[in-house]
Amino acid sequence: MRRQEIVGALVTHVGSGCNNDGSNSGNGNGEVDEAMEVFTRLVERKKKNDYDEDGPSSLRPYAPFLISLLDHVQQLSAGQVRKLFLLLFAVGNNDDDDNNGAMRSSGGGGMGGCDDVHIVIRKHLSLATIAMKQI
């Protein structure tokens, strides 16, 4: 339960869109950048053994929390959106699991976060404004 609270708090910081100076510009070294850095470090940690829950597998149970961040891409800078997409791709990818072929063929697991990223990208490409297409 403790991990869920931590991930929830980090998601809240990213969703706030605020920097240390209180602005919502998405620039600078504020709440969003720091929370995204924590997520990045969690995903990049290497497993020490088969029982270790480091790396992307440590965040897979909380994928719905992470996917909810796609609702806030308009508030994020290009670098922050890039980090979010990379995070979702890493969490959605099952390449480090031994049974990934069985999970994909049976319809379980898969790349749910990646599908959501694809939907958001297509949505923003269909919008008229150039700023939205740049996301």
Buried (B, 14 or more C-beta within 10 A) or exposed (E): EEEEEEBEEBBEBBBBBBBEEEEEEBBBEBBBBBBBEBBBEBBEEEBEEEEEEBBBBBBBEBBEBBBEBBEBBEBBBEEBBEBBBBBBBBBBBBEEBEEBEEEBEEEEBBBBBBEBBEEBBEEBEEEEEEEBEEB
